[in-house]
Amino acid sequence: MTFQRNSRVHPARIRQLNDADPVRSGPAVYWMSRDQRAEDNWALTAAIDYSRSSGCPLIVVFCLVDGFLDAVWRQFDFMLTGLQETEAQLHACNIPFIILTGDPEITLPTWLKENRVGCLFTDFDPLRIKLHWLERVIRSVTIPVIQVDAHNIVPCWEAYPRAAFGAYILRRPLMRRMQEFLVDYPELPVMPSIGFCTRNPWRKLYDQAAALDGAPPVCWLDPGSRAAHEMLETFITTRLDQYSDRRNDPCTDAQSHLSPYIHFGQISAQRIVQTILASTSSSSGDMIEQVFIRRELSDNFCFYTPGYDRLDGFPAWARRTLDDHRMDTRYEQVAPERLESAETGDSLWNAAQRELVIRGKMHGYLRMYWAKKILEWSVDPETALATAIRLNDRYSLDGRDPNGYVGIAWSIGGVHDRAWGERPIVGKIRYMSRTGASRKFDIDRYIHMIDELERTEEKEKTDEGISGASKGTGTSNH
């Protein structure tokens, strides 16, 4: 394939999704979606290489969809601020960046035809709605559509040909091919100017985001690629050595806080792994297990399991055991609205939910406990799964992500796990209790920390208000 021969990108990372031939007189377009960054982006590199070899101009397009999978002001604010930074980096390289609004399956083909585009590049995303958009775009155009997996270190379609039962299945092929794909990123070149001048309506986009119902932007985490790289450096120098021993303790700050940046594609997982490998920390292996093996396992599951967010995505043993206990008495049944407002009889669960609402992030260990309790308190497994996904996607900065869907499916449906001892309601699904959590960390201390966080948040709202976080400014105040 000519797109592979003329590119600095590993050929296994690139695949053409249709049989069309390029229109040599038209511009090349990179439809940026999941990987929202200019640097360290193999999809952009492939588009640049094609542009240079064919002599055609290059344009980057991003499609902004209102209300994407329950995303609210918080997530749109984080994304828009990162995209503004990406726009500036692309413009410094003479690459136009255009934001289209509306469903990509409608707006993108129309724009491509109006601008007589000759070839379309895009990045990889295993989520069902993204695959649907891509399929509809392919059916609507007569130009080549080239997909590049810029998100995974080992391309998802190369790592394993079907859904892996667990990390132990995927770990070996991933580790065997890791070095093959950990090649250095090329620097972004300055492209010839094509005189394509655009002005994206940032102020209007921020106003529309601020008008959405939902949680406001967070103030403890700055968006964008620059902030992502600073967070990575801070993590390696101050927290990585503690990661192996203290990552399951929510009372300590031992986590990387990189998941929102990875979710929005503001930093590449490959860059994170290369930087960690260059360190001398004894915790490097555990961090690579999370950011490489476990994260790519989630992509594998969602890519090969269309029902990743439904009960039919659970393994057969888990579906059977949940059905066997469907009619069990729920000793405590909590309505979804009471869960959202953290009004349960479990103060630990309430604290975890309040942290999610306030910070847009929940500690990984607590997210497992949080989801399993939702299963215990819901009228049936379907309600539990839908409730956990809705709360996660509404409040978490890294919601609507394969990691989130798989984490919830592991907790509620035994995905990537095995059958355990049988219990009421949860059947053979792995059980987690408050007593077990108390052996991991100081529960009272954690609850006190969240109480303090909530008081601080309320004081800031009283003193300053929240309406000026980004509304009407055209920029984000983080």
N, C-alpha and C positions, 0 to 999 in steps of 0.2 A: 504494500500500500504506500503510495507516494507521501502521504501524511506522516508515515513512520520513517521513511528513508531520509526525509529532509529535516527531521526534528532531532533536537538534543534530548528529547524525552525518551525514556525507556520504551521500546516498541510495545511491550506487554501492557503498558499503562494507557495505551491509545486504542480505541476501536471505532470503526465507522459503523453507524447504525442503519444506514440505508445504502442503496446502490447508485446514488446519483453522482454525476460528475460535476466538478466545480465550474462556476462561471468565472472565467479568468478576468473579465473586465470589472467585476464587482468587488466591493470591499469584503474583507473577512470580518466576522463578528464573533466575539466571545460572549456568550450568554452566561454571565456570572450569576451564580445562584447560591450554592452552599459554601463556596470558598471565597469569602468576601475580603480579599486582600490583593495587593499588587505584588508584593515580594513573596518569594518561596511558594510560587503557584505554578504547578506543572501544566495546568490547563491553559493559563495565560502564556506560558513559555511555548507550548505547542502552537498556539494561535500566532504568536510573534514570529516563530520560525517559518510558518507557512506564509505569513505576510511578506517576510523578507525574501523568501525564495521565489515567490510568485510576482513580487513587485506590486501587490495590491495593498491599499490602506487597511488599517485595523481599527475597529471600534469596539468598545466594551459596553454591553447593555445589561441593565439589571431590571427585573420586573418586580414591582412592589405590589403585593396583593393585600387588600384591606381585610383585616380580621382573619389572618392566616391561622387556621387550626386553633382558634381561641386565644391567639396572641393579643396582648393588651398594651397599653401605653408603655409599661416597663420594658417590654421586649423591643417594641418598635423604636423607642428612644435609644436604647443600647445599640441597635442595628444601624439606625440612621447616622449616629455620631461616628461609628466605625466606617460607614460608607463615605461620609464626607472626607475622612482622612484618606481613604482609598482613591477617591476622585482626585485629590490634590497630588498624590503620588503618581497617578496615571497621567495627569496633565503635565507634570514635570517631565514626563517621557514622551510628550506630544501624542498621547493616546486619548482620544475623546471618551468620555464616560457619560452614558445617557440612562436616565431612569424612566422606565415606562410604568404606567399604573394600570391595574386591572389583571384579569386572568391571563397568564402567559399564552395559553392555548388559543386565545382570541387576539390579544394585542400584538404578540410577537410576530406571528406569520404575516399579519397585515403590514407591520413596520418593515419586515425583511423585504417584502415585495415592493413596497413604496420606495425603498432605498436600493433596490436591485442588488441585494447582497449576494455574493458568489459562494460563500462557504460559512457554515455555522459550527462553532466549537462550543462545548459546554462541559461542566464538571459533573461529578457523580453524586447521586443521592439515592439511597435505597427506599425512602419512604413512598408509600403507595400513591399519594397525591402528586409527588414530584414525578414518579414514573408515568402517571396518567398524563400530566402536562406534556412530558417529553414525547410520549407516544402520539398525542394529538398534534403536536408541532411537526413531528416527522411526517405525519399523514398530510399535513397542510402545505408542505414546501416541496420544491423540486431540486434542491441543492443538497450537497453532502452535509450530514449531521455527524460531527465527530465528538465522541465523548472521551474525556480524560479523567481518570481517578486521581484527583489532586488532594484527596482527603486522607486516604489510607496509605500506609507505607508500602505494603504489598497490595496491589489492586485487588478489589473484592472478588472479581470474577477469576482472578488468577490463584488466589489463596487456597480455595477449596470449592469443589463443584456442586455442593449442596449444603443444606443447613447442618452445621456441626452439632453433635449432641452436647458437647461441653468444651471448656477451654482446653482440656487435655487432648482433644482431637485436633484442634486448630493450632495449638502451640508449636508442634513440630514443623509443619510446613511453613508457618510464619517465621520461625527462628532460622530455618534452613535457608530462606530466601531474603532475610532482612538485609544483609550486607549487599546483595545484588541490587537492591533498590535504594539504599542509603547513599546515593551519589550526590555530590555537592550541587546546590542550586546555582544556576548562572545568574549573574547580575542583570538587572533590568536595563536594556539599552535605551538610548534616546532615539526615538523613531523620527523619520522625516515628517515635518509638519504637513498636514493635509488641509489645513484651513477650515476644519469642521468645528465651528464654534457652537457650544451649547451652554445653557444656563439652567441647571436643575432647580426646581422650585423648593428649596430646602425649607424656607419659612412656612410655606403652605403645608409641606409634608409633616413638619413638627407640630403644627397646629392641629392637623387631622389626627395625629397620633395622640396628642394630649386630650382630644375630645373623646377618645375611646373609653368605654367603661372598664374599670379595673385598677390594679395596683399602680402607684406612681413609680417613677424611676428610683433606683437605688443610689445612694450617695457614697457608699463605702468602696465601690469598684468603678474605676474609670474605663470607659469603652475604648476600642480601637487597637490597631496593631502595635502602636508604640507602647501603650500601656500593657499590652499582653507580653511583650518582650521584657519590659521592666518587671512584671510580675514573675516571669520565669527566672530572671536573674536573682530577684529577691528570694524566691523559693530555694534556689540552689545554694545560695550563700548563707541563708539563715534558718531554713526549715528542713531541707532534704535529709540531713543527718538524723533528724528525729522521726522521719516518715515511717520507717519500718516498725519502730516500737510504739509510736503514739498516734498513728493515723486513725485508729478506731476509738479514740477518746475525743469526744466533741468539746471537752473542757479545755483542750490545748489547741493551739494554732499550728497544726502540723501538716495540714493539707495544702495542695498547690494553688487552689483557687483558679485553676486554668480552664475548668470545664466550660464556663460561658464563652471564653475566647475561642476554644476549639469548636464549640457548637456553631458560633457565627462565622467560623472560618477566618477569624482575625489573626490566628497564628496556626502554623501547620504542625501536625503531630510529628512529622519527620524532623522538623527543626527542634522540637522539644526533646525527642529521643537522642538526636545527635549531640545536643548540648549536655544532656544528662550523662551520656556515655563518655563525654570528655571530662566529666567530674571524677573525683576519687572517692565519692561517698559510698559507704557500705550499703546504703539504702537504694542505690541505683537500680538494682535488679527488681525490687518490689515496685518501684515507680514505673519502670518500663513494662512490667506485667500489666499495670493498670492502663497506661496511656497507649500501649501497643496491642498486647494480646486481648485484653478484655474489651477494649474499645472496638477493635476490628471484629471480635466475636459478635458484638452487637450489630454491626453492619451486616455481617454474614447472615445472622438470624433474620433481620428485617428484609434483606434482599431475596432470600429464598423462602420466606414465610409470609405470603400475602396477608394472612390473618394475624400479624404480629401484635395487634392491639385488641384481639378478640379471643374468646375461649377456644376457638378451633385452632389457635396457634399453640396451645398448651400440648405437652406430650400426652399420649393416650392414657398412661397410668394416672396422671394428674386429673384429667377430665373424668375418669372413672371414679376416683376417690372423692372428688368434689360433688359428683352426682350422688354418690352413696350417702353423703352427709347433707344433701340439699335441704332436707326437712328437719334437721337437728334444731333443737330449741336454741335460740340466740339469747343467752343470759343477759346480755346488754345489747340493745339494738339502737343505733344512733343514726338519725336522719342525716342525709348529705349536707343540709344547710347548717346543722349543728357541728358537723365535722369542719366545715369551712370556717366557722367562727370559733373553733377550738373550744367547744363546750361539751367535753366528754368527762367521764369520771376518772380519767387517767391523766394526771398532771404532767407526766413525762411526754405523752403523746401531744397534749395541748401545747407544751413548750416547743416541740418540734414543728408543729403546724404554725405557731406564731413566728418562729424563726423563718420559716418559708415565706410567710406573708410579708414580714418586715424586710428581710435581707435578699429575698429572691434566690435563696440557696439553703439547702438542708444538708447537714453532715451525712456522708454516705452510709454509715452504720445505722443512723437513726432513720434514714429513708426506708431501709429494709423493715425495721420495727414498725414504722408508721404505716406502711402498706399492708403488712400482715395483720395489724389490728383492724384496719378497715375491712379486711376479709371477715374477721371474727364478728364485727359489729353490723355487717350489711345483711339485708334480707336474703341475698343469693350472690353467688360468685360474679355473675354478670354485672350486678349493681356495684359490687366492690371494685371490679376492674375499671368500670366507667368512671366511678367517683375518684379513684386514685389518679387516673390519667387526667381527668379534668382539673383537679386541684394542682397537680404537678405542672401541667401545660399552662395554666392560668397564672401561677405565681412564680414559677422557677425561671430564672434567666435561661437555663439550658433545657427548658421544656421542649416538646415536639422534636425529640431527638432519639435516635436508636438506643442510646444508652439509657434514657429514661424509660422507654417502652420495655426494654429487656429487663431493667432493674425491677420494674413493677411485675412483669411476667414471671420473673424468678421468685419474687416474694409471694405472689398470689397463686401462680400456676406451675411452679416447679420447673420452669424452663432452665436448662443447663444445670439441673440439680437431680437428685435421686429421691426415691421414696424413703420416708422416715417412719418412726413409730406412729401408729394411728391414734388420733385424738378426735373428740367431738368437733364438729363444724369444719375444721381444716383438714380432716382426714389424714392422709400421709404427707401432706405438704409440711415442709420444715417449720417448726414452731419456734417463736421467739417470745420471751417473757420479760417483764420488768425486772424480775429477779436475776435473769441472765444478764440483762443490761447493767445491773448494779455491780456485777463482777467485772465489767469492762471499764466502768468509769463512775465517778461520783455524781449520781443522779441529782441530788439536792443542789450541788454546786452548779450543774448545768441549768437547772430550772431557775436558780437565782440569777445566772448570767442573762437568761432570756428576759426575766423580769426587769433587770436593769436596762437591757437593750430597748425594751418596750417603753420604759419611762423616758429614756433619752429621746426616743423617736417622738413621743407625744410632746415633749418639751420643745423639740425643734419645730414641730408643726405649729405649736402655739406661738413661738417667738418669730418664726420666719414665714410660715405658710409653705405650701407645697406647689402652688400654682406657677411659680416662676422657675421651676426646675428646668424646663426647656420651652414651655409654651410661649409662642409668639416671639422668640428670640432668634430663631434660625440656627442656634447652636445649643449645645447641652451643657448645663452647669453641673459638672461632676467634680 
